[in-house]
Every structure is written in structure tokens, then in C-alpha cells.
Amino acid sequence: MGATQPLDAQPPRGATPVSLRDRLDEELKAAMRSNDAMRRDALRMVLAAVQRAEKEGRHRLADDEMLGVLTRELKVRHESVDTFRAGGREDLVAKEEAAIAVVSEFMPQPLSDADLRALVEQAIAETGAESPRDIGKVMGWLSPKTRGRADGKVVSGLVTQLLAARTAGS
């Protein structure tokens, strides 16, 4: 986890917005000024989720923690799209997909399959993992490096596959 700050911590005067929270706040203000209701509502939804997480943790979230919140929000939106599509509510599907597009702008670039595989192989080498029993060590090493950039299920599946191949090859 990143360094924590009190909830009322403010950036220094004259500082340019560089943190994820500052970017979200600035984008919300811009959406309000331009009367972009869909974008404004999506950003408010994200900022509300961030504030809930900050209240639960009793500290201002660092960028890596905020990425976790954004990832959860995206997952909820994707599940909503599936549910609305199954219910024949295309109007709500369009609204959720628009919200997904807005939130996705703040996510880091996803890892390519080749980059992810290289990172998993590096994690296995660094942790000295030998068998699928060592998946916890490998995932612990990988989690901060893949947060927001790769789906945890995909990462876990790749780790399991590569560790199983090591065991079979031995």
C-alpha cells in the first residue's frame, strides 16, 4: 500500500494536479462547466466510491489504492451491462458503457500478453517458486505491479499454468 495522508490533506498551493484524485476532481469540474451530464455523473460515481473507501480506511487514498477502487467500479459496471443486456434494457446498457469509457480513461495502459507473461516469469524467478503451492508468493510479488493493468483471474491462471509446467518439466 502507498503512503497514507489524513483526509483533510491538501496539495501545496500552486501545485499542478498530478495525483489521480486531482485529475478526477479537475475532470469533474470541466464536465460540470461543459454541461456534460453523462461524464459528470460517471465521475461523481467514481469520486463517491473513493470517498467511501477513504472513510472506511480513515485516510486519503494513494494512487495505487485509488486504482483498486476504479477497478472495482469498472467490474461493477461490466456486471451491470451484462445484467441489463440480459433484461433487454439497451438504454441502461448504453449509459453503463459510457460510464465505463469515462472511468477507463483514468486506468493505466493494460499489459500486453507478452509483457504479462514476462512479468509472471520474472516473479517466479524472483520468488524462487517451484510448484503450484507457491502461487501465493508469486501473486504477492505480482499484485502491486499488475493492479489495474491486468485482470487478477488472468494473472492467477497464467501463474498456475507456468508453475504447473515447471512441475511437469522437472
The 8 nearest C-alpha neighbors of each residue, nearest first, counted from 0:
[[1, 2, 64, 63, 61, 143, 3, 60],
 [2, 0, 61, 3, 63, 64, 62, 60],
 [1, 3, 61, 0, 4, 60, 59, 62],
 [2, 4, 58, 59, 1, 61, 60, 5],
 [3, 5, 59, 58, 8, 6, 2, 60],
 [4, 6, 58, 8, 7, 59, 3, 57],
 [7, 5, 59, 58, 8, 4, 57, 53],
 [6, 8, 5, 9, 59, 4, 58, 10],
 [9, 7, 5, 6, 4, 10, 59, 11],
 [10, 8, 7, 11, 12, 6, 5, 4],
 [9, 11, 12, 14, 8, 16, 13, 15],
 [10, 12, 14, 13, 9, 15, 8, 16],
 [13, 11, 14, 10, 9, 15, 16, 8],
 [12, 14, 11, 15, 10, 16, 9, 17],
 [15, 13, 12, 11, 16, 10, 17, 9],
 [14, 16, 17, 13, 21, 10, 12, 11],
 [17, 15, 21, 18, 22, 14, 25, 19],
 [16, 18, 15, 21, 22, 19, 20, 14],
 [19, 17, 21, 20, 16, 22, 62, 61],
 [18, 20, 22, 21, 62, 23, 17, 65],
 [19, 21, 23, 18, 22, 24, 62, 65],
 [22, 20, 16, 24, 18, 23, 19, 25],
 [21, 23, 19, 25, 20, 24, 16, 26],
 [22, 24, 20, 26, 21, 25, 27, 19],
 [25, 23, 21, 27, 22, 26, 20, 28],
 [26, 24, 22, 28, 27, 23, 21, 29],
 [27, 25, 29, 23, 28, 24, 22, 30],
 [26, 28, 30, 24, 25, 29, 39, 42],
 [27, 29, 31, 25, 26, 30, 32, 24],
 [28, 30, 26, 32, 31, 27, 33, 25],
 [31, 29, 27, 35, 33, 39, 32, 28],
 [30, 32, 28, 34, 29, 33, 39, 27],
 [33, 31, 29, 30, 34, 28, 35, 27],
 [32, 34, 30, 35, 31, 29, 36, 28],
 [35, 33, 31, 32, 36, 30, 39, 29],
 [36, 34, 30, 33, 38, 37, 39, 31],
 [35, 37, 39, 38, 34, 40, 30, 31],
 [38, 36, 40, 39, 35, 41, 98, 97],
 [39, 37, 41, 40, 36, 35, 30, 42],
 [40, 38, 36, 30, 42, 37, 41, 27],
 [39, 41, 43, 37, 38, 42, 36, 44],
 [42, 40, 44, 38, 98, 43, 39, 37],
 [43, 41, 45, 39, 44, 40, 27, 46],
 [42, 44, 46, 40, 45, 41, 47, 39],
 [45, 43, 41, 47, 42, 46, 40, 48],
 [46, 44, 42, 48, 47, 43, 49, 41],
 [45, 47, 49, 43, 48, 44, 50, 42],
 [48, 46, 50, 44, 49, 45, 43, 51],
 [49, 47, 51, 45, 46, 50, 52, 44],
 [50, 48, 46, 52, 47, 51, 53, 45],
 [49, 51, 53, 47, 52, 48, 46, 54],
 [52, 50, 48, 54, 53, 49, 47, 55],
 [53, 51, 55, 49, 50, 54, 56, 48],
 [54, 52, 50, 56, 58, 51, 55, 57],
 [53, 55, 57, 51, 52, 56, 50, 58],
 [54, 56, 52, 53, 57, 51, 58, 50],
 [55, 57, 53, 54, 58, 52, 59, 60],
 [58, 56, 54, 53, 55, 6, 59, 5],
 [59, 57, 5, 6, 53, 56, 4, 3],
 [58, 60, 6, 4, 53, 5, 3, 61],
 [61, 59, 64, 65, 53, 58, 62, 3],
 [60, 62, 64, 1, 63, 65, 3, 2],
 [61, 63, 65, 64, 19, 66, 60, 18],
 [64, 62, 66, 65, 61, 67, 1, 0],
 [65, 63, 67, 61, 66, 62, 60, 68],
 [66, 64, 62, 68, 67, 63, 60, 69],
 [67, 65, 69, 63, 64, 68, 147, 70],
 [66, 68, 70, 64, 65, 69, 71, 63],
 [69, 67, 65, 71, 66, 70, 72, 49],
 [70, 68, 66, 72, 71, 67, 73, 65],
 [69, 71, 67, 73, 68, 72, 66, 147],
 [72, 70, 74, 68, 69, 73, 75, 67],
 [71, 73, 69, 75, 74, 70, 76, 68],
 [74, 72, 76, 70, 75, 71, 99, 77],
 [73, 75, 71, 77, 72, 76, 70, 78],
 [76, 74, 72, 78, 73, 77, 79, 71],
 [75, 77, 79, 73, 78, 74, 95, 72],
 [78, 76, 80, 74, 79, 75, 73, 81],
 [79, 77, 75, 81, 76, 80, 74, 82],
 [80, 78, 76, 82, 77, 81, 83, 75],
 [79, 81, 77, 92, 83, 78, 82, 84],
 [82, 80, 84, 78, 79, 83, 85, 77],
 [83, 81, 79, 85, 84, 80, 86, 78],
 [82, 84, 86, 88, 80, 85, 81, 92],
 [83, 85, 87, 81, 86, 82, 88, 80],
 [86, 84, 82, 83, 87, 81, 88, 80],
 [87, 85, 83, 84, 88, 82, 89, 81],
 [86, 88, 84, 85, 89, 83, 82, 90],
 [89, 87, 83, 90, 91, 86, 84, 92],
 [88, 90, 92, 91, 87, 93, 84, 83],
 [91, 89, 93, 88, 92, 94, 83, 87],
 [90, 92, 94, 93, 89, 88, 95, 83],
 [93, 91, 89, 80, 95, 90, 94, 83],
 [92, 94, 96, 90, 91, 95, 97, 89],
 [93, 95, 91, 97, 92, 96, 98, 90],
 [96, 94, 98, 92, 97, 93, 76, 91],
 [97, 95, 99, 93, 98, 94, 92, 100],
 [96, 98, 100, 94, 95, 99, 93, 101],
 [99, 97, 95, 101, 41, 96, 100, 102],
 [100, 98, 96, 102, 97, 101, 103, 73],
 [99, 101, 97, 103, 98, 102, 96, 104],
 [102, 100, 98, 99, 103, 104, 97, 38],
 [103, 101, 99, 104, 100, 105, 98, 69],
 [102, 104, 100, 106, 105, 101, 99, 73],
 [105, 103, 102, 101, 106, 100, 107, 99],
 [106, 104, 103, 102, 107, 19, 101, 23],
 [105, 107, 103, 104, 147, 108, 66, 102],
 [108, 106, 148, 109, 147, 105, 104, 103],
 [107, 109, 148, 110, 106, 147, 111, 149],
 [110, 108, 148, 149, 107, 111, 147, 106],
 [109, 111, 148, 115, 114, 149, 108, 112],
 [110, 112, 114, 113, 115, 109, 116, 149],
 [111, 113, 115, 114, 116, 110, 117, 109],
 [112, 114, 116, 111, 115, 117, 110, 118],
 [115, 113, 117, 111, 116, 112, 110, 118],
 [116, 114, 118, 112, 117, 113, 110, 111],
 [115, 117, 119, 113, 118, 114, 112, 120],
 [118, 116, 114, 120, 115, 119, 121, 113],
 [117, 119, 121, 115, 116, 120, 114, 122],
 [120, 118, 122, 116, 121, 117, 115, 123],
 [119, 121, 117, 123, 122, 118, 116, 124],
 [120, 122, 118, 124, 119, 123, 125, 117],
 [123, 121, 119, 125, 120, 124, 137, 126],
 [122, 124, 120, 128, 126, 121, 125, 127],
 [123, 125, 121, 127, 122, 126, 120, 128],
 [126, 124, 122, 123, 127, 121, 128, 137],
 [127, 125, 123, 128, 124, 122, 137, 136],
 [126, 128, 124, 125, 123, 129, 122, 133],
 [129, 127, 123, 133, 126, 130, 124, 137],
 [128, 130, 127, 162, 133, 165, 166, 131],
 [131, 129, 162, 132, 133, 166, 128, 163],
 [130, 132, 133, 162, 134, 159, 163, 129],
 [131, 133, 130, 134, 135, 129, 128, 162],
 [134, 132, 131, 128, 135, 136, 130, 137],
 [133, 135, 137, 131, 136, 132, 138, 159],
 [136, 134, 138, 133, 137, 139, 132, 140],
 [137, 135, 139, 134, 133, 138, 140, 126],
 [136, 138, 134, 140, 139, 135, 122, 123],
 [139, 137, 141, 135, 140, 136, 142, 134],
 [138, 140, 136, 137, 141, 142, 135, 143],
 [139, 141, 137, 138, 142, 122, 136, 143],
 [142, 140, 138, 144, 139, 143, 145, 137],
 [141, 143, 145, 144, 139, 138, 146, 140],
 [144, 142, 146, 145, 141, 140, 139, 63],
 [145, 143, 141, 142, 146, 140, 148, 118],
 [144, 146, 148, 142, 149, 143, 141, 147],
 [147, 145, 148, 143, 142, 144, 149, 67],
 [146, 148, 66, 149, 70, 145, 106, 107],
 [147, 149, 109, 145, 146, 110, 107, 108],
 [150, 148, 145, 147, 109, 110, 151, 146],
 [149, 151, 153, 152, 154, 148, 147, 146],
 [150, 152, 154, 153, 155, 149, 146, 142],
 [153, 151, 155, 154, 150, 156, 157, 149],
 [152, 154, 156, 150, 151, 155, 157, 149],
 [155, 153, 151, 157, 156, 152, 158, 150],
 [156, 154, 158, 152, 157, 153, 151, 159],
 [157, 155, 153, 159, 154, 158, 152, 160],
 [156, 158, 160, 154, 159, 155, 161, 153],
 [157, 159, 155, 161, 160, 156, 162, 154],
 [160, 158, 156, 162, 157, 161, 131, 163],
 [159, 161, 157, 163, 158, 162, 156, 164],
 [160, 162, 164, 158, 163, 159, 157, 165],
 [163, 161, 165, 159, 130, 131, 164, 160],
 [162, 164, 166, 160, 165, 161, 159, 131],
 [163, 165, 161, 167, 162, 166, 168, 160],
 [166, 164, 168, 162, 163, 167, 169, 161],
 [165, 167, 163, 169, 168, 164, 130, 162],
 [168, 166, 164, 165, 169, 163, 162, 130],
 [167, 169, 165, 166, 164, 163, 162, 161],
 [168, 166, 167, 165, 164, 129, 163, 130]]
